Amino acid sequence: MSKYVRQRGIKTLKSGDMMRNYHCCRSGTYKPKGKGVKSLKSQGSAKIGISCPAIIKVRQSTENVVAQYFPNHKNHENQLEHLRTIKRRCCEKKILQDIREEITVDNGRKKLIEKKDIHNIKRDLYINGYIKRHEVDAVSVKLWTQEMKNNGENCIVFFKEQGQSGNDYGLKDEDFVLTIMTDFQKEMITKYGKDKICIDGTHGLNSYYFNLYSVLVVDEHKNGIPLAFFFSNKSSEDIFRIYFSAIKNAVGIIETTTFMTDVAPAFYNAWSYVMGTVKNGLIVCLARYEKQAPKFK
């Protein structure tokens, strides 16, 4: 039910022995790293603002290792929302199945384990090829985009990071915009985009409140094919114009017959501004269980 972390580096004594101190992870004060805008978790920081006396002191010599363990925690409660998951096996379904079979009355935190916990374990231990390039998410995304460009994978058609000036596009410094479109997707929109274009939005992806928008087409087998992915912290007609302009710069003008979206006319207005007017503009009203609403052209 506890986790201990090393807050400082290794101290070398005159005798040559090395000292390491591992403190309770609840000790100390929360200090945000970098200039990102990541929101604090809903349960607040795990840091209590003062020290917890629980500590493990390790002294290592050339002959042996001696550890002193002080297990008594103070100045904080044993709150479930701040406990860390035990990092063990890595197959999600197997882990969850095993844990449920092992549950007893005194299992505590293990009763609350979810797939998100397993995902975090895989991320932290670099399992199954999962690589987080930097502990700060914004830096990790920037490194990934640079890696894609260096590898010749031309899937980044527009990228504006937070903190970068975006005056050329009417964006603020704190705005984030990322448009992804692979070579296969470029080929598919050229092939099927003349028939119909569909837009779908997903909100509340993470604590940054970024939005995901997907452009899709329908092939000859009536299967939907995603053609581009847009991530941004804003939802407005101006930002959608940037999205569609990135597609236009990548594949040229798409003259489609039908444009389908949800009840937000900003999508259609932005598409018409960039690509030209569309013969059929359709609104899909899922909330009313209607397949098609009247044209809003």
C-alpha positions as CSV (number, residue, x, y, z in Angstrom):
1,M,0.0,0.0,0.0
2,S,3.1,2.3,-0.1
3,K,5.5,3.6,-2.6
4,Y,9.0,5.0,-1.9
5,V,10.9,7.3,-4.2
6,R,14.4,8.7,-4.3
7,Q,14.2,12.5,-4.1
8,R,17.9,13.1,-4.5
9,G,20.9,11.6,-6.1
10,I,23.3,9.0,-4.6
11,K,25.6,10.3,-1.9
12,T,29.2,8.9,-1.8
13,L,30.8,8.8,1.6
14,K,34.5,9.3,2.3
15,S,34.7,5.5,2.9
16,G,33.5,4.9,-0.6
17,D,30.1,3.6,0.5
18,M,27.1,4.9,-1.4
19,M,23.9,6.2,0.4
20,R,20.4,6.2,-1.0
21,N,17.3,7.4,0.8
22,Y,13.9,6.4,-0.4
23,H,11.1,8.6,1.0
24,C,7.3,8.1,1.1
25,C,5.9,9.3,-2.2
26,R,3.4,11.5,-0.3
27,S,6.2,13.6,1.1
28,G,7.0,17.1,-0.3
29,T,5.1,19.7,-2.3
30,Y,3.6,19.4,-5.7
31,K,5.6,21.4,-8.3
32,P,4.3,21.3,-11.9
33,K,7.0,20.5,-14.5
34,G,7.5,22.6,-17.6
35,K,5.1,25.2,-19.0
36,G,2.3,22.8,-20.0
37,V,-1.4,23.4,-19.1
38,K,-2.1,19.9,-17.9
39,S,-4.9,20.0,-15.3
40,L,-4.3,18.7,-11.8
41,K,-6.1,15.4,-11.2
42,S,-9.6,15.7,-9.7
43,Q,-8.5,14.1,-6.4
44,G,-5.7,16.6,-6.1
45,S,-1.9,16.1,-5.7
46,A,-0.6,13.1,-3.8
47,K,1.9,15.4,-2.1
48,I,1.0,16.5,1.4
49,G,3.1,19.7,1.6
50,I,5.2,18.4,4.5
51,S,7.4,15.4,5.2
52,C,6.2,11.9,6.1
53,P,8.7,10.1,8.4
54,A,8.4,6.8,6.6
55,I,11.8,6.2,4.8
56,I,14.2,3.5,3.6
57,K,17.9,4.2,4.1
58,V,20.2,2.1,2.0
59,R,24.0,2.0,2.5
60,Q,26.0,0.0,-0.1
61,S,29.6,-1.0,0.2
62,T,31.8,-3.2,-1.9
63,E,30.9,-6.1,0.4
64,N,27.2,-5.8,1.3
65,V,24.1,-3.7,1.3
66,V,22.4,-2.6,4.6
67,A,18.9,-1.1,4.6
68,Q,17.2,0.6,7.5
69,Y,13.4,0.6,7.3
70,F,11.2,3.1,9.1
71,P,7.7,2.0,8.3
72,N,5.5,4.4,10.3
73,H,3.6,6.9,8.2
74,K,2.4,10.2,9.6
75,N,0.7,13.5,8.4
76,H,-1.4,11.7,5.8
77,E,-4.1,9.1,5.6
78,N,-4.1,5.8,3.6
79,Q,-6.3,7.3,0.8
80,L,-7.3,4.9,-2.0
81,E,-7.1,7.6,-4.7
82,H,-3.4,8.1,-4.0
83,L,-2.3,4.5,-3.8
84,R,-0.1,3.1,-6.6
85,T,-0.9,-0.1,-8.5
86,I,1.3,-3.2,-8.0
87,K,3.3,-3.6,-11.2
88,R,3.2,-7.4,-12.1
89,R,2.0,-9.3,-15.1
90,C,1.2,-7.5,-18.4
91,C,-1.6,-9.2,-20.2
92,E,-4.6,-7.0,-19.4
93,K,-7.3,-9.7,-19.4
94,K,-5.1,-12.2,-17.6
95,I,-4.2,-9.7,-14.9
96,L,-7.8,-8.6,-14.3
97,Q,-8.9,-12.2,-14.2
98,D,-6.2,-13.3,-11.8
99,I,-6.9,-10.3,-9.5
100,R,-10.6,-11.0,-9.4
101,E,-9.9,-14.7,-8.5
102,E,-7.5,-13.6,-5.8
103,I,-9.7,-10.9,-4.2
104,T,-10.3,-11.3,-0.4
105,V,-11.8,-8.9,2.1
106,D,-8.3,-7.4,2.9
107,N,-7.1,-6.9,-0.7
108,G,-7.8,-3.1,-0.6
109,R,-6.5,-1.3,-3.7
110,K,-6.5,-4.4,-5.9
111,K,-10.3,-4.5,-5.9
112,L,-10.2,-1.1,-7.7
113,I,-7.8,-2.0,-10.5
114,E,-8.9,-1.2,-14.0
115,K,-7.6,-1.4,-17.6
116,K,-6.2,2.1,-17.2
117,D,-3.9,0.9,-14.5
118,I,-2.6,-1.8,-16.8
119,H,-2.1,0.8,-19.6
120,N,-0.1,3.0,-17.2
121,I,2.1,0.0,-16.3
122,K,2.8,-0.8,-19.9
123,R,3.7,2.8,-20.5
124,D,6.0,3.1,-17.5
125,L,7.8,-0.2,-18.2
126,Y,8.0,0.2,-22.0
127,I,6.1,-3.1,-22.5
128,N,4.9,-4.2,-26.0
129,G,6.7,-1.4,-27.8
130,Y,5.0,1.4,-25.8
131,I,7.4,4.4,-25.8
132,K,6.8,7.7,-24.1
133,R,9.5,9.9,-25.4
134,H,9.4,12.4,-22.5
135,E,7.7,12.7,-19.2
136,V,6.1,16.0,-20.3
137,D,3.3,15.1,-22.7
138,A,3.7,18.2,-24.9
139,V,7.4,17.5,-25.3
140,S,6.7,13.8,-26.1
141,V,4.3,14.8,-28.9
142,K,6.8,17.2,-30.4
143,L,9.5,14.6,-30.3
144,W,7.1,12.1,-32.0
145,T,6.3,14.6,-34.8
146,Q,10.0,15.2,-35.4
147,E,10.7,11.5,-35.4
148,M,8.0,11.0,-38.1
149,K,9.5,13.7,-40.3
150,N,13.0,12.4,-39.8
151,N,11.9,8.8,-40.7
152,G,10.3,10.1,-44.0
153,E,6.8,9.2,-42.8
154,N,5.0,12.2,-44.1
155,C,1.9,11.9,-41.9
156,I,2.1,15.3,-40.1
157,V,0.4,17.7,-42.4
158,F,0.0,20.5,-39.8
159,F,1.4,20.9,-36.3
160,K,1.3,23.9,-34.0
161,E,2.5,23.3,-30.5
162,Q,1.5,25.1,-27.4
163,G,3.9,28.0,-26.7
164,Q,4.6,28.5,-30.4
165,S,3.4,31.7,-32.1
166,G,0.5,31.1,-34.4
167,N,-0.2,34.6,-35.7
168,D,0.0,33.4,-39.3
169,Y,-3.1,31.4,-38.7
170,G,-4.9,33.5,-36.2
171,L,-4.0,31.2,-33.3
172,K,-2.9,32.1,-29.8
173,D,0.3,30.9,-28.3
174,E,-1.5,28.5,-26.0
175,D,-3.4,26.9,-28.8
176,F,-2.6,23.3,-29.9
177,V,-3.3,21.9,-33.4
178,L,-2.2,18.6,-34.8
179,T,-3.3,17.2,-38.2
180,I,-2.4,13.6,-39.1
181,M,-2.9,12.1,-42.6
182,T,-0.9,9.1,-43.9
183,D,-0.1,8.4,-47.5
184,F,-2.8,5.7,-47.6
185,Q,-5.4,8.1,-46.3
186,K,-4.4,10.7,-49.0
187,E,-4.9,8.0,-51.6
188,M,-8.3,7.0,-50.2
189,I,-9.7,10.6,-50.0
190,T,-8.7,11.2,-53.6
191,K,-10.4,7.9,-54.6
192,Y,-13.6,8.0,-52.6
193,G,-13.9,11.7,-51.5
194,K,-15.9,12.7,-54.6
195,D,-18.9,10.8,-53.3
196,K,-19.3,11.9,-49.7
197,I,-17.3,13.3,-46.8
198,C,-18.2,12.6,-43.2
199,I,-17.0,14.5,-40.1
200,D,-17.1,13.0,-36.6
201,G,-16.0,14.6,-33.3
202,T,-14.8,13.1,-30.0
203,H,-14.6,15.2,-26.9
204,G,-13.1,14.7,-23.4
205,L,-10.2,12.5,-24.5
206,N,-8.0,13.3,-21.5
207,S,-7.3,15.9,-18.8
208,Y,-6.1,18.4,-21.4
209,Y,-9.7,18.7,-22.8
210,F,-8.4,18.3,-26.4
211,N,-10.8,17.4,-29.1
212,L,-10.4,14.8,-31.8
213,Y,-12.1,15.2,-35.2
214,S,-12.0,12.6,-37.9
215,V,-12.7,12.9,-41.6
216,L,-14.2,9.8,-43.2
217,V,-15.3,8.4,-46.6
218,V,-17.3,5.4,-47.6
219,D,-15.8,2.8,-50.0
220,E,-17.6,0.7,-52.5
221,H,-18.4,-1.9,-49.8
222,K,-20.1,0.8,-47.7
223,N,-17.3,0.7,-45.1
224,G,-16.1,3.8,-43.4
225,I,-12.5,4.8,-43.9
226,P,-10.9,7.5,-41.6
227,L,-8.9,9.9,-43.8
228,A,-7.5,12.4,-41.4
229,F,-7.3,13.1,-37.6
230,F,-7.4,16.5,-36.1
231,F,-6.4,17.3,-32.5
232,S,-7.0,20.7,-30.9
233,N,-7.9,22.5,-27.8
234,K,-10.5,24.6,-29.7
235,S,-13.7,24.0,-31.6
236,S,-14.6,26.8,-34.0
237,E,-15.0,27.5,-37.7
238,D,-11.6,29.2,-37.9
239,I,-9.9,26.1,-36.5
240,F,-11.8,23.9,-38.9
241,R,-10.6,26.0,-41.8
242,I,-7.1,25.2,-40.7
243,Y,-7.9,21.5,-40.7
244,F,-9.4,21.5,-44.1
245,S,-6.7,23.7,-45.5
246,A,-4.1,21.2,-44.4
247,I,-6.0,18.5,-46.3
248,K,-6.2,20.8,-49.4
249,N,-2.4,21.4,-49.2
250,A,-1.8,17.7,-49.0
251,V,-4.1,16.4,-51.8
252,G,-5.6,19.4,-53.5
253,I,-9.3,20.5,-53.7
254,I,-11.8,17.7,-52.9
255,E,-15.1,18.3,-54.8
256,T,-17.5,16.1,-53.0
257,T,-21.2,15.5,-53.7
258,T,-22.4,15.0,-50.1
259,F,-21.1,16.4,-46.8
260,M,-22.3,14.8,-43.6
261,T,-21.7,16.1,-40.1
262,D,-23.5,16.6,-36.8
263,V,-25.6,19.6,-35.8
264,A,-22.7,22.0,-35.9
265,P,-22.8,24.1,-39.1
266,A,-19.2,25.3,-38.5
267,F,-17.9,22.1,-40.2
268,Y,-19.9,22.7,-43.4
269,N,-19.1,26.4,-43.4
270,A,-15.4,25.8,-43.1
271,W,-15.4,23.1,-45.7
272,S,-17.3,25.3,-48.2
273,Y,-14.8,28.1,-47.5
274,V,-11.8,25.9,-48.3
275,M,-13.0,23.4,-50.8
276,G,-16.1,25.1,-52.3
277,T,-19.8,24.6,-51.9
278,V,-21.3,21.1,-51.8
279,K,-24.5,19.9,-53.6
280,N,-25.9,18.0,-50.5
281,G,-25.2,19.0,-47.0
282,L,-26.7,16.6,-44.4
283,I,-27.0,16.8,-40.6
284,V,-27.0,13.5,-38.7
285,C,-29.1,13.9,-35.5
286,L,-28.2,10.9,-33.5
287,A,-29.8,12.3,-30.3
288,R,-33.2,12.1,-32.0
289,Y,-32.5,8.7,-33.6
290,E,-33.0,10.3,-37.0
291,K,-30.9,9.1,-39.9
292,Q,-31.0,12.4,-41.8
293,A,-32.2,15.9,-41.0
294,P,-33.2,18.5,-43.6
295,K,-30.4,20.0,-45.7
296,F,-28.8,23.0,-44.2
297,K,-27.1,24.2,-47.4
